């Protein structure tokens, strides 16, 4: 099930994105980005629809996934 990012409390959304960014461990190239920059990048993707928040009822987990 997709959870609209707009329905989440702003603090909850930020915490979810921080968890996602820290868990991902993604390499951002030669120049490392700050946590705030990474969070803002994910927020931009959620706002433009290229990423979404998914809730799994089966596993009772929440995740952010990029949509192609």
Beta strands, then each sheet from edge to edge (+ up, - down):
strand 1: 2-3
strand 2: 51-56
strand 3: 61-66
sheet 1: 1+ 2- 3+
end
